[in-house]
Amino acid sequence: MTSISPPRHRRASRRFPAALAGATAGALVIGLAAMPARAESGDGAPIGTVARKAGDAHFKPGPCPRTADPIPDLERARCGTLTVPEKRSRHKGPQKKITLAVAIIPAATSRPAPDPIVWLAGGPGDDAVSEIPMALAGGLNRDRDVIFMSQRGTYSADPELTCRNVDEFVANSLDLVFGAPSTGRLHVEETRKCREQLVSRGADLSAYNGTESSADYDGLRKALGIKQWNVFGISYGTDLALQYMRLHPKGIRSVGIDGVLPPSLAGGAVTWKAAREGFDSIFATCAAQPACNTRYPNLKATFERLVVELEARPVTTTVTVPGHPEPVKVTLDGGLLVNWLTFASHLAAGVPRSIDELAHGNPQRIAEQYAGGKLSPQAIGRVSHGLVFGVFCSEWTPFESEADVIRAGRRAFPSFPRSVLANAPLLSWMHADCRAWNIPPAPPSIRDVTRSDIPTLVLSGGFDSQTAPSSGPYAARTLSRSLAVEVPYVAHVVFADSTCAQKMTVSFFDRPSAPDTSCLAGLQPPEFEIAP
C-alpha cells in the first residue's frame, strides 16, 4: 500500500485556453465578495520566539528539526517544538506526551502580513518540514511567514512512527506479481511486524489520526499567540484541513486546499474515480492533438486492453535504476500498470509513448519509471506508517467495504478483472492491512461533510489521477465562500507543478475575496513525445 502524496519533483507550468478558463474559474465562485481585510496576530513578538502554554499544548523555541535531506532554508527559520497529549480522550492514568517539530520560515518581505500561513502536509504520513522546499519554490512566503509542523508520528516528530521494513518490502518485491494474493499476504505480514515494532515502543496506535492532528494545529495556533492564521493543505492535507475547519474553525482567516480528498469520501472508491478522471483527461488531450492521435490512436482502449492482458499474463523484464548497482527485475501485471499511470500522470508528455511501447512488446520505460520510484531513497524510511494506518484504519476502511471498492472500480473501468479492481490505485491491500492493524473505528461524524463560511480556495488538477478533479467542486458546494478552480493539464497537487497555481494561491491569501485567476487564460496542453 502507498499513501496518497505528491511526488517530490517539479515540472514546467502549463497554459490553457481563455474561453475554458473563464468557464472554469467563473462558474464556481461561491460567496467570496464580503471578506474582511486581514486578521490580527498576537503580541507583536516574532512568531516562534516566545515559550507559551495554551490549554494542553506547550510551545518551546529550540533548534530546528533533523531532516532526511538538507534543507538550507532552515538556517533562517525560527524553530521549536509543540508538546501535546498523545491521546486527549485518555482520562485514566498519567497522560503521555508527544512532541511535534515546528519550523517557521520568515516572509520574503521586511513588512510581512500579520496573519501567517500554516502548511498541512500530504500523505497521510509525510513530514511537513520536508515539504518546505516545495512551499518556498512556489513563493508561498512572499508576504507571510509560513509555519510547518510535523504531524504526529511523522519523521521529525517524537515518537517517529516510520517502519523501514514495509518500505523495503515494497522495494524488494518488484519481481513479484503485484496483485497476487501471495504478495498481499507478504505485505500484510510486514504491516503486522510494523505494528508490533511501534507498540513495543509504547505508541498508542489509536491516537494517530485526523481528529488528534486537528487539535494539535488548534493548539499550535494558540500556543504561538496567533489570533488568526491561514491554512494551506495539499493532498491528504486537504482531508485534514477540512476536518480542522469543521472541528476548530476559530482563528482561521482563510483556507487553501490543493488535490482535494474530502473526509466524507476518502477511501478506495473515490480513488478509482480519480484514476478514471485523470486518465481520461490525458487520453483526451492526446486525442485532441493531431500528431499524438495519429501516432497513438485509440490510446484509452489500448491502455485498458493492456491492463486486462497483463493481469492474465504478467510480463517480467530487467531494468537498470540510477543509484542501484544491480539490475532490477520487474514483473508487470494489470494492477501495476494502473498504479504506474497514476504516478506517471505527473510526466504526462511521455505517457502515450510508454503505453505504445508496451503495446509493441517493450515494457522497459514503464518498468524503469516504476522501479525508480520504489527504489528511490525518498521511498525508504520517510513515511509514518503509524499515521498512515491510523488514518486509513480508523477513518476510511470502517466506512467503506471491500465490495464498495470493487463496485466503484467496476463503474470506472468495466473491463478490468476483479483481481485488479480489488486494489484501488495506491491503496493495495488496505482492508487486509487494517485488519492486521486492529484499531477502533473513528466516530461516524468523521465522515461528515464540512460546512463553513471560511473563505476557501479549492484547487484541482485536470490530470490528477490520485484525488478526483471532481472532488474539488464536491467539497466547495458546502463551503459558502469558496472558489473552485481546475487547473488543466496538471496532475496531483497543482501548487507543486504550476506557476499559475502558485500565483493564484499567493494572491488568494493576500485577498481571499478576489484571488487573481487571470493566468488560467494562457495555459496550453503539453506537447506529447512522438516516437519515430
N, C-alpha and C positions, 0 to 999 in steps of 0.2 A: 504494500500500500504506500502511496505517495501523498503527502499533504498538498493542498492546493495553494501554491505560492508562485510568485512570478520568478522566471529565470533572471539571474543577475547579469544581464547584458543590456546593451543599448543598441539602437539602430537609428538610421536617419528618419526624420519625420516625413509624413505623407501629405499629399494635397488632395483637395476634394471640391467637386463642382458647386457653384454658388447656389443654384436652384435647390439642390438637395440640402445644402447647409441651412438655408432659410427654413425649409420644412422641418428639418430635424431639430434645430435649436428653438425655433419659434413656437411650434405646436405644443411643446411640453413644458412651457413656463407656467408655474402654478404659484400665484400669490406672492411674488417676491418684492413687490413695489414698496410696501410700507416698512422698510427695515431701518431701525435706528442706526446711528453712526457707529462709533466704536465703544467697546466696553472699557471698563477701567481695570487696572491691575492692582497689586497690593500696596505696600507701604513705601514704595519708591526705591528700595534697595534692589540691586540687580538680582534677577530671579536665580535661585540656587545658591546664594551666598549666606543664607541665614538658616540655622537649625531651628526646626519648628515641629511641634506636635499638634495634630488635629484629629481628635477622636482616637481611633485605633491605628492611625498612620503617623509615622515619625520620619521626617526627612532630616538627613545629616549631610552637610557638604563633605567631600572627600576626594580621593584620587579617581581618575577615570577608569572605567572597567577594562578588563582584559578583552581582547578581541581575537578571533581566529585569523583575521588578516589585518595588516596595518591599515589604520585609518588616520592619516595625517591631520585631519580636521579636529581630532580630539585634543590636539595640542592647544587649541584656543577655546576649548569647551569649558564650561563650569559643570562639575560633576559631583556625584554623591550617591547616596543610597536611600531608598524608602523601605522602612521596616513595617510590615503588616502581619496580621494573624494569618496562619496558613489556612485555617477554616473558621470563618466568623460564626458559623452556626454551632460550633462546639462549645457547650456550656459546662461540661464536667471536666475536672482535672485542669492541669496547667495548660495555658494556651501557647502552642508552639508558634514561633515567629519565623518568617522568611524575609529575605532582603532582595530588593529589585534594584538593579543598576539604573542610574539616571544620568543622562548627558544632555546638556543644554548648549546648543550651537547658537552663538550670538547672531543677530541680524547683520546683514551686509552694510547697512546704513548706520551712521552715528546717532540718528534720532529714530529709533525703532518705534513702531506702534506699541501701545501698552498691552495689547492682547496677543499673547504668543500662540503658536500652533503646537499641538501635541500630535505626534505621529503614531498610528496604530499599525503594527507590522502584520504581514501576511502569514500564511501557514495553513492551519494553526501550527505553532511550534517554532516559527522563525524569530530571531532575536532582533529587536528594533534597532539596537546600536549598529548592527551590521548593515542596516539599510540607510545609514547616514549618507554615504556617497550618492545614492540614488536621489535622495531628497535635495541635496545641495546642487547636484548636476542640473536639476530642474528649477533651480532658483527659488526654492520654497522659503529660504531665509532672506529674501530680498529686503523685506520691510519688517520682518518679525523674527524674534527668537523662535527656534524650533526645539521642542523638547522630545527626547527619546527615552523611553523607559522599557527595560526588558520585561516582557510579560512573565508572569510566574512560571518557573520551571525552565525558562529558556537559557541560552548559552551563557549569558553574563549575569544570570540570577543565582541566588543561593537558597535552596539547592538547585543545581543544574540537572534536569531530568532527561539527558540525552542517553541514547543506547547505541553504541557503535555496532553491536552485533547485528542489529536489524539492518542498518545501512550496509554493512559488509556482506550480509546475506544477499541483498538486492544486487550489489556489485558483482558478487561471485557466482550468481545463479543465471547469468546471461545465456548460458548454454542449455538451460532447462527450458522445457516448453512452458511459456508464460502462463497459460490458462489451465494447465493440467491440475487435477485435484491433488496429485502428489506434491506439486510445487506449492499449492496452497497450504497443505499440511505442514510442510517445512517452514513456510513463512509464519504460520500461527505458532509453531514451536519456538521460533525466535522471539515472537511477541510475548510468549509466556515467560521466557528467560528474562526479557527486559522487565517485565512486571516484577519478577522475583528479585531482580537486582535493586529496583527502586524501592520496593517495600522493605528490603533488608537494610536500606539506608535510612529508613524511618519516614519515608514520604507517605502522606495520606493521599492516595491517588484520586479520591473523590473530591479533592479540593482544587483541582486544576481544571478550570472551566471558565466560560464567559461571564457567568454571574459574579464569581470572585474577582476576575480581572476587571470588570466594570467598576466594582467597588474600589479596587486598587487605584484606578485612574481618578475616581472621585476623591479618594484620599490624597492622591498626589497633588491635585489642584489646590486643595485646602492647605496641605502642609507646605506648599510653596508660597502660600499667601496670595494666590491669584484669584481675583474676583470673577473674571470671565476669560475664557480662552476659546480657541478654535480647534476643531478636531479634524484630522485627515487620516482616513483608513484606506488601506489597499488590500485587495483580495480577501482573505479571511478577516483582515482588519475592518472590512465593511460590515461583516456579521457582528463583530464586537462593537463597532461604532453604533450600529442600530440598537443593540442591546443597551449600551451605555446611555443613549438618548432616551430610551424608554424607562430605564431604572433610575438614572441620576441626571435629569435634564438641567437642574440648576447649575448656573455658571457656564453653560455652553452658549457661546455667541453665534457660531455657525459651524457647519459640518460639510466636509467633502468626502465622498466615498467613490472609489475607483475600482472597477472589477467586482460588481455587486453580487453578494451572496446573502440574501435575506434570511434571517434565522428561521422564519416560518417555512422556508423551502429547503434549507440546507440538507444535503444528502445525495444519494446516488441518482435519484430520478431527475433532479434538475441538472445534474452533471451530464446525463445523456442528452438532455435538451440543449445544453450548452454546446456539446460536440456537434449536434445536428446543425445548429445555427451558425457556428463558426466555420465548420467545414463547408457548408453550402455557400457561405459568403465568399470563401476563397475560390471554390469551383465556379461560382457565377462570375466573379471578377475575371478569371481566366477566360471563360466563355465569351465575355464581352470584348476581349481584345483579339482581333483577327489573327495575329501571329500566334498567340497562345492557343486559341481554339483550333487553328489549322494544324499546328504541330501536336497538340494533345487533345484531340476531340473526345467527347464523352468521358471527361475526367471523373465525374462523380460516379458513373456506372462502373468505370474501370476500378476505382478505389474499392467500391463495395464488393465487386466480384473478387478482388484480391483478398479481402478480409475473409470471405467465405472459403475460397480455395486454400488459403494458408491455414485456416483453422482445421480444415480436413487433412491437409498435407503440409506440415511445417517444413520450413527450409532452414538449413544450417549453413552458415558461412563463417569465415575467419577474417578479422579486420585488424588494422593497426590503429591504436589510440594514442595520441600525443601524451607524453609523460608516463606511458605504461610500457615497460620494456618488452614484455612478452606479447605475442599475438593473442587476440581475444576471440573466442568462439561465441557466436551469437546465433540463437535459434529464433526465427521469426514465425509466429503464428498470427491468427487473426486479431487476438486481443492486443498483442504487442504492436501491431500495425496501427490500431486505433489509438493506443497511447502515444506512439511516435507522432502521429499527426496532431494530437492535442498539443504537444510541445512544439512541433515544427511550424505551427501557425505563427510563431514568432519569427520564422525565417520563410515567410510565405512565398517569396520570389522564387525559391528553389523547389517548392513542393510539387508542381506539375512534373518537372523533370525527374525528380526522385521517384514519383509514382510510375511514370512511364518506364524508367529504367527497370524497376521491379517487375513491371508487366512483361518486359522483354528478357527476363531471366537474370537481371543483375541487381542483387539486394545490397550492394556494398554501401552506397550513400546512406541509405536508411539505417543499416546496421551500425555504421560508423557514428552517425549522429546520436543514435540511441545509446550505444555503449559509451560514447564520450561523456554524455550527461551523467550516466550512472557511476562512472569511474572517476569523475571529477573530484578533486579534494574537497570541493564545496558540498559534495553529497555525503560525506562521511563525518559523523560525529558533530554535526552542527544543529540538527533539528531536535527539538524537545519532544520525544515520543510520549513523555508523561503528559504534556499538554495536548498533543495530537489526539491520543486516545481518550484523554479526559473530556475533550470536546466531542469527538466522534461518538463515544460510547455512552455519554450521558445526555447529549443534546440532539444527536442525529438518529442513530440506529433505533432507539426506543420508539421513535415516532414514524418509522418507515420500515416496512418488512422487506425481506429479500424478494418476495413476489412483486412488491411495488416497484422495485428497481428493474426487474425483468420486464414488467409491463411497460414501464416508461421507455426502456430501451427498445422494445418491440415497436412502440409507437414511432419512435425516432428512426429506427433502422429495421424495417420489417424483414429484410432478407438475412439479417445476421442470425447465426445459430445461437441456441440458448447458452452454450458454453461461453460465448463472447458476452452476451447480454447480462450474464450473472455478475460480471465485474464491471461496474461503471468506470470510465476513464479516471485514472489517478487514485481510485478507491478500491483497488483489488483486495478481496478477502476481508473487507471491512467488517461485515457482520460476524464472521468467524473470529477475527481478531478481537472484537468486542466481547464475544462470549468468553474468551480467554482472559480479557482484561478485568471483567467482572466487577463493575462499579454500579451504584444505583443510578436510575434514570433521574434526570432533572424534572422539576415540576412541569406539568403541561404548559404553563404560562411561558416557558422558554420559547415556545413556537408562536407566541402572539405577534401579530403584525405591529410594527412601530408606527404610532400615530403622533405627529408632532408638528408644531408651527415653527420650529427652529429652522432658519434658512439653510437649505441644503443643496449642494451641487452634486448631481448624480452622474457619474461618468461611466461609459461602457465603450468597448472596442468592437468594431464590426467583425473582426476576425477572431474575437475571443472564443476559444473552444473550451475554456476551463470554467468560466462563470457566464451564464447565458446573457447575451446582449439584451434580451427582453426582460431580464430581471431588474434592470435599471428603472424602466417605466413602472414595473410592478411595485418596486419599493417607493417610487415617487408618488404614487397615487394616494398614499395616506400621509404624505408629508406636504402640508398645505402651502408651504412657501418654498417650493423646490423648483429646480431646473434640471431636467434630464437631457443629457446630450450623448448621442452615439457618435464617436469619432471613427470614421470608416477606415478600412484598410490597416487597422492596428489591432494587435492581439491583446492578451490579458494584461491589465494594468497599463492604461494608455499614458499615464504620467511618466513611466519609465522610458517610453519609446517615441513619444510625440511632442515636438516643440510646441505645437498648437495646444495640446492638452495642458502642458506646463504653463503656458501663458494664460489660459482660461482659469486654471486653478489659482495662480497667484493673484489675478485680477479679482476673482471671486472673494478671496479673503480680504482684499482691500475694500471692495464694495459688494457685499453679498446681495444687494438689491439690483445690481446691474453689472454682472460679470461680462467681460469682453469676449464674445464668441466670434468676432469677425474673421479670425484666421481660418475658420472652417471653410470659408468660401474658396480658398486656394488649394485645398487638398486634392491630390491626384492618386490613382491606384499605383501599385508597384509595377515595374517592368519585369515580367517573369523571364526567367532564364530559358532560352531557346537552344536546345541541343542541336548540333549539326545534323 
